[in-house]
C-alpha cells in the first residue's frame, strides 16, 4: 500500500508543482485575493499556499517519525520519496499513519487538479455503498444513498482525511486476512 500511494502522491505533487499551474487561472480558486484597486497577482496564490502546506506536513511527519532523517530535498518533487525512504524502518502503526497522510494528500491533489472521480472510487464510510460524489461547495465527499443520513436527517458527508483513513484500514484488513 505504502509504495503505490507514495508514487501516486508524488506524481500528483509533481504535477501541481509544475510552473504552468502557478499562473492564476481565469476562474481559479480565491483563497487569497488582491484588493480590486491593485492589479491581480501573477501567481495562483492558493496553489502556492497548498504546496507550502503539503511540504510542511510531509517534513513535520518525517521528522516526527524519523528524527534522524537526513536533510530534506531542495525540490518539492522529492519530498514524498524522502518521506517514504526515511520512515521505512518505522513500526507498523507509524507506517500506517504515514500512508494515511500520503493518501489524504493524494486525494487533495486530485481534487485540486479537478479529478473528482478519485473520490468516487471510495466506498461510503457510513453505509458502505459506492455512491460518493464530490461536493465542491462543502469541500467534502457526500453519499448519494438516500438512506445514508446523519442523525439530523441530512446527507452524510466525509472529509478526505476520513476517506484516506478508511482506505488504509481496509488495506490493512485485507493484508492481514490474505495470509
C-alpha positions as CSV (number, residue, x, y, z in Angstrom):
1,X,0.0,0.0,0.0
2,X,2.7,2.5,1.0
3,X,4.7,2.5,-2.2
4,X,1.6,2.7,-4.5
5,X,0.2,5.6,-2.5
6,X,3.5,7.3,-2.4
7,X,4.0,7.0,-6.1
8,X,0.6,8.5,-6.8
9,X,1.0,11.2,-4.2
10,X,4.5,12.1,-5.6
11,X,3.1,12.1,-9.2
12,X,0.3,14.5,-8.3
13,X,2.6,16.7,-6.2
14,X,5.0,16.9,-9.2
15,X,2.1,17.9,-11.5
16,X,0.8,20.5,-9.0
17,X,4.3,22.0,-8.6
18,X,4.7,22.5,-12.4
19,X,5.3,26.2,-13.2
20,X,2.5,26.4,-15.7
21,X,-0.1,25.8,-13.0
22,X,1.2,28.6,-10.8
23,X,-0.3,31.2,-13.0
24,X,-3.7,32.3,-11.8
25,X,-6.4,30.7,-14.0
26,X,-9.3,32.7,-15.3
27,X,-11.8,31.2,-12.8
28,X,-9.3,29.8,-10.2
29,X,-9.6,29.4,-6.5
30,X,-10.0,32.6,-4.4
31,X,-8.2,31.7,-1.2
32,X,-6.3,35.0,-1.2
33,X,-7.1,37.9,-3.4
34,X,-5.6,41.3,-4.0
35,X,-7.9,44.3,-3.5
36,X,-9.6,45.4,-6.6
37,X,-7.7,48.7,-6.7
38,X,-4.4,46.9,-7.4
39,X,-3.5,44.6,-10.3
40,X,-4.1,40.9,-9.7
41,X,-1.3,38.6,-8.6
42,X,0.6,36.9,-11.4
43,X,0.6,33.6,-9.5
44,X,-2.1,31.3,-8.3
45,X,-1.5,32.1,-4.6
46,X,-4.0,29.4,-3.5
47,X,-1.9,26.8,-5.3
48,X,1.3,28.2,-3.8
49,X,-0.2,28.0,-0.3
50,X,-1.4,24.5,-0.9
51,X,2.1,23.4,-2.0
52,X,3.6,25.0,1.1
53,X,1.1,23.3,3.4
54,X,1.8,20.0,1.8
55,X,5.6,20.4,2.1
56,X,5.3,21.4,5.7
57,X,3.1,18.5,6.6
58,X,5.5,16.0,4.9
59,X,8.5,17.5,6.6
60,X,6.8,17.5,10.0
61,X,5.6,13.9,9.6
62,X,9.0,12.7,8.6
63,X,10.8,14.5,11.4
64,X,8.2,13.1,13.9
65,X,8.6,9.5,12.8
66,X,12.3,9.6,12.0
67,X,14.1,12.5,13.8
68,X,17.4,11.3,12.4
69,X,16.3,11.6,8.7
70,X,18.8,13.4,6.5
71,X,18.3,16.9,5.1
72,X,15.1,17.5,3.2
73,X,15.3,17.6,-0.6
74,X,15.7,21.0,-2.1
75,X,12.9,20.4,-4.6
76,X,9.3,19.7,-3.6
77,X,9.0,16.8,-6.0
78,X,11.4,14.7,-3.9
79,X,9.6,15.1,-0.6
80,X,7.4,12.1,-0.9
81,X,10.3,9.8,-1.8
82,X,12.3,11.2,1.0
83,X,9.5,10.7,3.5
84,X,9.0,7.1,2.5
85,X,12.7,6.2,2.5
86,X,13.3,7.9,5.8
87,X,10.3,6.2,7.6
88,X,10.8,2.8,6.0
89,X,12.1,1.3,9.3
90,X,9.4,2.7,11.5
91,X,6.9,0.4,13.2
92,X,3.7,-0.7,11.6
93,X,1.5,1.9,13.3
94,X,3.7,4.8,12.2
95,X,3.9,3.5,8.7
96,X,0.1,3.2,8.6
97,X,-0.2,6.8,9.8
98,X,2.4,7.9,7.1
99,X,0.3,6.0,4.4
100,X,-2.8,7.7,5.7
101,X,-1.2,11.2,5.3
102,X,0.1,10.3,1.8
103,X,-3.4,9.0,0.7
104,X,-5.1,12.2,2.1
105,X,-2.6,14.3,0.2
106,X,-3.1,12.3,-2.9
107,X,-6.8,12.9,-2.7
108,X,-6.3,16.6,-2.0
109,X,-4.0,16.9,-5.1
110,X,-6.5,15.1,-7.2
111,X,-9.4,17.4,-6.1
112,X,-7.1,20.4,-6.6
113,X,-6.5,19.2,-10.2
114,X,-10.2,18.7,-10.8
115,X,-10.1,14.9,-10.8
116,X,-13.2,14.4,-8.6
117,X,-13.6,10.8,-9.8
118,X,-10.9,9.8,-7.4
119,X,-13.3,10.5,-4.5
120,X,-15.9,8.2,-6.2
121,X,-13.5,5.3,-6.0
122,X,-14.0,5.0,-2.3
123,X,-17.0,3.4,-0.5
124,X,-19.0,5.5,1.9
125,X,-17.7,5.1,5.5
126,X,-21.3,5.2,6.7
127,X,-23.2,2.7,4.6
128,X,-20.5,1.1,2.5
129,X,-22.1,1.8,-0.8
130,X,-20.0,3.1,-3.8
131,X,-22.0,6.3,-4.3
132,X,-19.8,9.1,-3.1
133,X,-19.7,12.3,-5.0
134,X,-17.5,15.4,-4.5
135,X,-19.3,18.5,-3.2
136,X,-17.2,21.5,-4.1
137,X,-19.3,23.9,-2.1
138,X,-18.8,21.9,1.1
139,X,-15.3,20.7,0.2
140,X,-16.4,17.2,1.3
141,X,-17.4,13.9,-0.2
142,X,-21.2,13.2,0.1
143,X,-23.0,10.0,-0.1
144,X,-25.8,9.7,-2.7
145,X,-27.6,6.8,-0.9
146,X,-30.9,8.2,0.3
147,X,-30.8,6.0,3.4
148,X,-27.3,7.2,4.5
149,X,-28.2,10.1,6.7
150,X,-26.9,11.9,9.8
151,X,-29.0,11.7,13.0
152,X,-30.4,15.1,12.0
153,X,-31.6,13.7,8.6
154,X,-29.0,15.4,6.5
155,X,-26.9,13.8,3.7
156,X,-23.8,12.1,5.1
157,X,-20.6,13.9,4.2
158,X,-17.0,12.9,4.7
159,X,-13.6,14.6,4.7
160,X,-10.8,13.4,2.6
161,X,-8.8,12.5,5.7
162,X,-11.7,10.2,6.7
163,X,-11.7,8.5,3.3
164,X,-7.9,8.1,3.5
165,X,-8.1,6.6,7.0
166,X,-10.8,4.1,5.8
167,X,-8.7,3.1,2.8
168,X,-5.6,2.4,4.9
169,X,-7.7,0.5,7.4
170,X,-9.3,-1.6,4.7
171,X,-6.0,-2.4,3.1
172,X,-4.5,-3.5,6.4
173,X,-7.5,-5.8,7.0
174,X,-7.1,-7.3,3.5
175,X,-3.4,-7.7,4.0
176,X,-4.0,-9.5,7.4
177,X,-6.7,-11.8,6.1
178,X,-4.7,-12.7,3.0
179,X,-2.0,-14.5,4.9
